């Protein structure tokens, strides 16, 4: 299953937001490979860069360890 197929299989009400997340990530890292990992859309480039998935009342974004380390100083402010 592709990420687009995954999005298309979700509830119609959340699809526009999932597509917006997908388009934003795809534009930021166009060279990343698309996968489903842990049941979630994943962008991969030698390792998992970021996952995202819908939940009941939000969309979860799950960045990889390097992104967390890079942005850690900003997350403490």
LUMVOSE-915179 format. One record per residue (C-alpha): y, x, z; residue number from 1; residue in one letter. Coordinates in nm, 4 decimals. Layout:
N
NODE          y          x          z   seq   type
NODE          Y          X          Z   NUM      A
...
This chain:
77
NODE          y          x          z   seq   type
NODE     0.0000     0.0000     0.0000     1      X
NODE     0.3469     0.1283    -0.0837     2      X
NODE     0.6502     0.0919     0.1404     3      X
NODE     0.7933    -0.1694    -0.0981     4      X
NODE     0.4656    -0.3649    -0.0784     5      X
NODE     0.4779    -0.3367     0.3005     6      X
NODE     0.8324    -0.4756     0.3032     7      X
NODE     0.7346    -0.7545     0.0641     8      X
NODE     0.4531    -0.8533     0.3037     9      X
NODE     0.6946    -0.9052     0.5933    10      X
NODE     0.8698    -1.2286     0.6859    11      X
NODE     1.1320    -1.3268     0.4303    12      X
NODE     1.4066    -1.3323     0.6947    13      X
NODE     1.3692    -0.9594     0.7748    14      X
NODE     1.3137    -0.8244     0.4221    15      X
NODE     1.6830    -0.7687     0.3372    16      X
NODE     1.7293    -0.5545     0.6489    17      X
NODE     1.4102    -0.3600     0.5870    18      X
NODE     1.5200    -0.2975     0.2292    19      X
NODE     1.8581    -0.1745     0.3551    20      X
NODE     1.6873     0.0701     0.5936    21      X
NODE     1.4534     0.1834     0.3169    22      X
NODE     1.7391     0.2332     0.0686    23      X
NODE     1.9448     0.4292     0.3215    24      X
NODE     1.6604     0.6647     0.4105    25      X
NODE     1.5537     0.7045     0.0470    26      X
NODE     1.9124     0.8016    -0.0495    27      X
NODE     1.9360     1.0518     0.2371    28      X
NODE     1.6045     1.2248     0.1657    29      X
NODE     1.5095     1.1517    -0.1958    30      X
NODE     1.2569     1.4347    -0.2035    31      X
NODE     1.0483     1.2905     0.0824    32      X
NODE     0.7071     1.1433     0.0113    33      X
NODE     0.6532     0.7794     0.1044    34      X
NODE     0.3516     0.6836     0.3125    35      X
NODE     0.2281     0.4339     0.5617    36      X
NODE     0.1462     0.6146     0.8835    37      X
NODE     0.0549     0.4526     1.2146    38      X
NODE     0.0903     0.1241     1.0241    39      X
NODE     0.4597     0.1878     0.9554    40      X
NODE     0.6627     0.2931     0.6520    41      X
NODE     0.7023     0.6684     0.6793    42      X
NODE     0.8973     0.9339     0.4954    43      X
NODE     0.7079     1.2610     0.4958    44      X
NODE     0.7967     1.6156     0.3903    45      X
NODE     0.5328     1.8494     0.5295    46      X
NODE     0.5496     1.6382     0.8455    47      X
NODE     0.6610     1.2904     0.9468    48      X
NODE     1.0405     1.2769     0.9183    49      X
NODE     1.1014     0.9139     1.0124    50      X
NODE     0.9141     0.5852     1.0497    51      X
NODE     1.0561     0.2342     1.0657    52      X
NODE     0.9076    -0.1061     1.1351    53      X
NODE     1.0127    -0.4591     1.2191    54      X
NODE     0.9680    -0.6018     1.5657    55      X
NODE     1.0365    -0.9516     1.6914    56      X
NODE     1.4113    -0.9031     1.7457    57      X
NODE     1.4925    -0.5649     1.5935    58      X
NODE     1.3900    -0.2923     1.3504    59      X
NODE     1.2542     0.0171     1.5184    60      X
NODE     1.3464     0.3606     1.3853    61      X
NODE     1.1222     0.6446     1.4949    62      X
NODE     1.2565     0.9877     1.3986    63      X
NODE     1.0454     1.3012     1.4033    64      X
NODE     1.0823     1.5735     1.6657    65      X
NODE     1.3224     1.7865     1.4597    66      X
NODE     1.5716     1.5025     1.4204    67      X
NODE     1.5580     1.4276     1.7916    68      X
NODE     1.6166     1.7951     1.8759    69      X
NODE     1.9006     1.8251     1.6243    70      X
NODE     2.0853     1.5187     1.7521    71      X
NODE     2.0014     1.5625     2.1227    72      X
NODE     2.3465     1.6978     2.2138    73      X
NODE     2.5100     1.3913     2.0582    74      X
NODE     2.2714     1.1545     2.2317    75      X
NODE     2.3826     1.2722     2.5761    76      X
NODE     2.7488     1.1819     2.5279    77      X
